[in-house]
Amino acid sequence: MSFSYDDQNIFAKILRGEIPNDTVLETEHTLAFNDIQPQAPVHVLVIPKGPYVCHDHFAAEASEAELVDFMRVTAQVCAMTGVSPGDGNPGYRTISNAGEAGVQEVPHYHLHILGGRGLGRMLAKADN
């Protein structure tokens, strides 16, 4: 796979401290922050600090330390924001868009965690 990372994207600028963010949690490899245009009461973006374009790029090329850290931060954010169903809460949705067909707006891998209310179906049920 060949991915071209644009180091001028907004998340790269956030990681360099050029643009402020509302940090929820930060570790050596991962940054989680509140979305500036939340689509639900809880809307947190989780991004790796490395230059990864999308989920499959991150999954294929990130180090084990980066992968584990990203997953642990995601779990911590779900617990911190009170959406984890493992804690008796109603749950959440994760979304990661990739490429033009996936309507990815920022070319830096990011995971949306949305919750705090019923979110409805993401897609209509298919008629079989």
Secondary structure as UniProt FT lines:
FT   TURN            7..8
FT   HELIX           10..15
FT   TURN            16..17
FT   STRAND          23..26
FT   STRAND          30..34
FT   STRAND          42..48
FT   HELIX           55..61
FT   HELIX           64..80
FT   TURN            81..82
FT   HELIX           85..87
FT   STRAND          92..95
FT   TURN            99..103
FT   STRAND          111..115
//
